[in-house]
């Protein structure tokens, strides 16, 4: 988290938003796999 703070608020927000999107995508994929299984 230190690196994110050093980068700056804008970059931190961008990274956080991007990470959130990845989490949602992974969750959707995981749920889909579970449903098929």
N, C-alpha and C positions, 0 to 999 in steps of 0.2 A: 504493500500500500504506500510505502515511502516513495517508490518510483512514481506512482500515479500523482502523488502530491507535488513532487518535484516538477513533473511535466506541466501541470497547471489545471485549473478548474475546468476549462473547456475540454481539454483532452480527457480529463477524468470523467466528465459527463459523457463524452463520446464513447469511451471505453466501457463505461457502465451500461449505457444503452445497448451497445453492441453485445456485451456479455449477456444482458437480459434476453436479447433476441435469440442468442445461441441456446440459452437455458430453455426458452419456450420451445425452440425447435427440437431440442433433445427430449424434452418432456413429451411433446406430441409424438415423436418417433417411438419413444419408450412405451407410451400408452397404446399406440397402434400395434406394436409388436406384441404387447401383452394381450390385446384383444384377439389377435390372430392366433396366439398360442392358446 
